Amino acid sequence: MQEVVILEKVYGDRSGFLKLDKKLKALLGDLEVEWKLSAVKKQWVRVSLNGEDEEISANLVREEFGEVPYRLKAVEEGKTYRGRFIDLGKVGYGAYVDIGIFTPKPKDALLPLYYLKETFGEMPVREMIRKFGWVDNLPVEVEVTKVEFGAREVELAFSDAQLKRIKSWLSDGHDKLFVTGTISENVEKALIRTGHGRDVKRMEELGLMETLLILKKGTQAPGIIKEIGPHLRGAIIGAIKFGE
């Protein structure tokens, strides 16, 4: 048996398992392999593969979805990782990102306050989180700037590509919604049911269970949240608002 913990999480309404299963059927359908999906520590998804083609299947899964680093000692300074915001707003000295470190014990990495202030200006972390629409489990691409193996501390910065995206989200004048905890198909259904599909300029899948809605100019995020929220039980919605 081969096992891969991929760079996706399933949580919230757990609809991601069905969607991921369909993706795996498209990816591995012609191979002699069976797979099983399960959630491990912090909702990361493990794909267990069994069969004649399990090794090639595992490599295809890694190539398609990526793989967590697992061990602290595997984390390298200067390298880029894909992680998820976690426990946002619980501390005032930065923002934590889960990049998938499981041993010697689970460890989240830190975007430190000094870095966030240098990058986005003088404001408290909690104000930053609210203003930027950040929510738990939002995928972010980060670069490791420091690893202290003795203290088991990892510090991060946003990758250049991620920073460029964030700054564009904050400057284009379009209100935005970040929806985590359900698949994009459910978000789309909620928009159709409420008649607000026409208010969305573009929808982007940021991850298996994370969706970005870029609203048309003049459409305000709070009104859309109020309408679609009741149709998205288990989801968390963050917003970038320009009408404030």
N, C-alpha and C positions, 0 to 999 in steps of 0.2 A: 504493500500500500504506500502511496505517496500522499503527502499532505502539504498544502500551501495555504498560509494565511494571507489573503489578498488585501489590497489597499482599498477596501470597501467595508462599510459597517451596515448592519441591519438592526433597526431599533424602531421606536415609534409604533406605527401600525404594522410593521414587519412585512409589508407588501414587497419589500425588496427581494425576499427569498424566491418568490415566483418569477420575478423579472430576471433575476440572476440565473435561475434554472433555464429559462428560455435562451439567454445569451450563451450559456454553456452548451445547450443543444445545437445551436448554430455553429459554435466553435469546435465542438468535439463529436458531433453527430456521426461522422464517418469512421470513427476510431473504435477499437475494441476496448471500451472502458466504461465503467459505471462510476457515478460520483454521488457524494452525499454532502449536503451543506449544513453547517452548524455555526453558532455564534460562540466565540471564545471570550477571553478577557476583554472587557470594555467594548463589547459588541462587534469586534472585528470578525470577519467571516472566514471560516476555515473550509477549504474545499478538499475533501478526502477522495482520492482516486484509486480505483482498484480494477485491474484487468491487464490484458496482454500489452496494451498501449499506454499504461499508466505513466511511464517515464516521459514519453513524448507529450502526453496530455498535460502533465505537470508543467513542462517547459512552455507549452502554449498558453496555459493559464497565467504563468508568471509574466510572459511577454504581453498578454492582453490586459491584465489587471494590476500588475505590479505585486510586490511582496513586501511585507513589513521587515524591518531589520532584526527583529526578535531580541537580540542581545545588545546590551549597552556597549560591549567591547567591539561590536561590529559598526558602531556609529562613528563616522569620520568627520573631522573638521573640514570645512570647505565644500562638503558634499551637499547636494540638494535632496530633500525628502518631501514626500507628500503626507500631510497629517490633517488632523481635525482639531478645531478649537474645543477645549474641554474646561468645565467649571468656570466659565466666563463670569467676571465680576465678583468672584469669591475672594480675591486678593487685590490689593491696591498697588502692588509692586510690579505688575506686568500682566501678560496674558499667557495662559498655558496652552500648549499644543501637544496632542497625543500622536506620536509618530510610529507607535507600535513597538515600544521597548518592553519586553516581558521579563527578562532575567538580567541580573540576579533577582530583581523584583520589579513589578510594573513601575515605570517612571515616565512622567510627562516632562516635556522640554519647555523652556521659558523664553518668551519674547519679553526682554526686560524693559522696565519703565523708561530707563534712560534712552534706550534705542527707540521706543515708541514716541517719546517726546522729541528726540532729534529728527525723527521722520515726519511726524504729523503736527508738531507744535505743542506748546504748553497747555495741557488739559489733563484732568484726572482720567485714569484708565476707564472707569465706569461711564464717564461722559463720552469717551472715545467709542466704547462698545455700542452705546445707544445711538450716537450720531452716525456711525458707520454701518449700522444694521447687523453687526456681528451676532451670531447665535451659536450655541453649542452644536458641534458636529459639522459646522461649515468647513468644507475642504480648503486647505491653504497649502501653497508650496513654500517651503522654508529652506534656508541654508544654515547648517550648523556652524556657529562662530566659535564655540568653545565647549570642550568636553573635559570635565574634571572627574576622572574615574574614581579617585579616592572618595570624594564627596558625593559621587554619583549625581552630578549636576550637568545639565546640558543647556546651553544658551543658543538662541536662534536669532536670525533676521529673516525678513521676507526675501524670497528670491527676487531678482530684478523683474522677471516676468510677472510675478504676483503683485509686486509693488506698482508696476505700471497699470495693471488691471484695477487695483484698488483706487488709484488716483484718477483713473478715467471714470470709474463709477461715481466718484465724488465730485466730478467737475462737468459732466455732460448735461446737467439740468433735467434729467429724467428721474422721477421717483422710481425706486426699485424695491422689490420684495425678495427676501431670501427665505425659502420654505424648506425646512428640514424635518425628516421623520415620515415622509411618504414619497412614493414615486411620482415622477412628472406626469404620468398618465392620469393620476388622481387629481393633481393640480389642474390639469386641463379640463377634466370633467367638472370640477367645481366652478371653473370660469364659464363653461358652457351653461351649466345649470342656472347660474346667477345672471347670465347675459353680459358678463364682463370680458368675454374673449376679445371684443372689439377695442377694449381699453389697453390691450397689451401690444407693445411694439415688437417685442421678441422674448422668446422663452429659451433658456439655456439649461442643459443638464450639467450641473457642477459635479455630481456624483450619482451613485445608484439611487440614493434617497434624498438628494439635495438639488433644488431647482432655483434658478434665478429668473425673476420676471422683471423685464424692463418695460415700464409703463409709458404710454404715449404722453407727450408733453401736455400739461393741463390736467392730467389724471393724477389724483392724489392718493398716496399709499394708504392712509388710514381708512378711507372709504372702501377700498378694495378689501382690506383686511377684515373689516366688519362684515362684508358680504360673503367672502369665501371661507372665512375662519370656521363657521359652524359646520361646513362640509368637509373639513380636514381635521377630524378628531385625531389627537395624538401628534399632530404636527406643531412645530414652533415656527413663528414667522417674525423675521426681523425686517427693518425697513430703512432705506435712505430716503429722507424727505427734503425736498427743496422749497416747500411751501411755508416752512417755519420762519 
